[in-house]
Amino acid sequence: MTIAIRFATDADAAALAEVAAVTFPLACPPHTTEEAKASFIAAVLSSERFAEYAADLQRRLFVAVDDTGTIVGYTLLNLGEPADDDVRVAVTVRPTAELSKCYVMPGHHGEGVAGRLMEASLAAAADAGAAGVWLGVNQENARAQRFYGKHSFERVGSKRFRVGERLEHDWVMERVLG
């Protein structure tokens, strides 16, 4: 099966919300409640929010699309300085961009889809003038940490991340571009 990577449009918003509803819970630690996951998905990963992300000039939203036209993964890159105080202290490379989301449907894990999405996101960050890219990853998500490590991200600090009413603990990882 061939996978194409392209910029998302607002027409992709509903499909992206469906993918997010499947993939976001997979990255949550076991103690995360179903209510917390649903609350986060409704607030941050709805089709309305994806339409906003696709239209925002300070973001780069990529989709991985299979031969049938089905979206099987996505990444979201936020350009500009981090808003979080802990991240601003941890990140050392400026200018920077955040890899905010990187998700692939379970049936496509291990096929290189996430790697291709990562490559597109890193290239877009460099094209936008970023010298580095940072991300937050749950401290309990060892699989994601290994993936980011394979792509030259290194742990530089920690931050908190709210899912529902609970504050989770994330590692801040950073990669120098170039």
N, C-alpha and C positions, 0 to 999 in steps of 0.2 A: 504494500500500500504506500502510495506517495503522500507526503505531508507537505503542504505549502504554508509558509509563514508570511503573514501580511499584517498591515495596520488594520485595526478594528474600526468599524463605523458604527453610528448609532443604530443602524439596521441589525447589527449583531447583538444588541443589548439583551434581548430576551434569551437568546441562546447562551450568552455568557452567564447570565444569572442562573440558568439551569446547570451549567457546568460548575459554577461556584457553589451551588447548593449541594453538589455531590462531593466536590474536592476539598472545600474548606474543612468540613468535619474530619477528614482523614488526617489533617495536620494538627488537630487539637489533641492535647493530652487526655488520657483516659478519664480524668476527674471532671472534665468539662461537661456540664449538663446539656441535655437536648434543648432546654429553654434558652440557655446562654448562646448556644450555636445558632438557634433560630433567630434570636434577637440580633446577633451580629450580622447574619446573612440579610435580614430585613433592612437593617440600617446602612450597611456598607456594600452589600453585594446584590442589590436589587437591579432589575432591568433599568429603572430610572437612574440609578447611580452609574451603571455602566454607560448609559447614553451620555451622562455628564462627563465621565472620564474620557470617552472617545472624542468629545468636542473640546476638551480643555487643552489649550496650547502649551501648558506647562506639564503635560503628561504624554506618554507614548504607550498606547495600549496595543499589544500584538496578539494575534490569534494564530493557532495552528489548526489547519483545516485539512481533513482527509479527502480522499477521492470522491466521496459522496457529497461533499460540501458541509459536512458536520464539523463543528468546532470541537476539538479534542484537548485543547489546552490554551493557556493564555499567560501573558505577563503584563504587569503594569509598572511603568517607570515614572517616577515623579522627579522632575527637574528642580533644582534649587536647593537652598539651605534647609537643613532639617528643622522642624518646629520643636522637637522634643529636646529639652535641656540635656538629658543624659546622652543623647546621640550627638549633639553638638560638641560635647566634651570628648566623646570617644573617637569620633571621626577626625582623622588627621589630614586627609587629602582634600584640597579645595581647588577649584569648584567641584561640587559633588552632586550626585543624583542618587535617588533611592530606588532600589528594586523592591517595590511594595508587594507585589504578588507574583508567584510563579507556580502554576498548578497545571497538572496533566491528568486526564481521566485515567482511572485505574487500568482499564484495558489496554492502555498505551504506555504504561510504565516500562522502562527498559528498552524502548525503541529509538531513543535518541531525540525524542520530541522536545523534552525539557532543555536539552543541550542546545538545540537549534533556536528555541525561544530565547535562551540566555544569550547566545551569540548576537541575535538581532537586537536585544535590549542593550547589551554592552556597546554595540556599534552605534546605536541611536544616542546613547549617553555621550560617547566620544564625539559624535557629529554635533551634538548640542554644546560642546565645549567643556564637558565634565572631565576632570583629571582622575576621578575615582568614583566608585559606586559602593553604596552601603546597603545593608538589609538587616532586618530583625528576624530571628528564627527562634521558635520556642526552645527553651533549654532542654526539654524532654524529647525533642524531635531529632533523634540521632540520624535518621535516614536523610533528612533534608540537610543537616549539617555536613554529612559526608558528601552529598551532591555539591554543595557550595564550596567545600574544600577542594573538590576536584576541579573547580572552576576558579581556583586561586583566591578565594575569599579567606580572610584570616579573622579570628576573633579579636576584637579591639575593645570591647566593653559590654555593658548590659543595659537593659531598659525594661520598663514595665509596659504591658499591653493589655488593654481591657477587652474581655470577652464577656458580655452580659454584665453581671455585677461583680465579677471576679477579676482581679489583677493577676495576669500571668507574667512570667519572667522570661524574657528573651535575651539571647546573645545578640550583640551588635557585631556584624561581620563586615569587613571592608576589603575592597580590591582596588588596586591601582590600575589605571588604564594606560595603555601605550607600551 
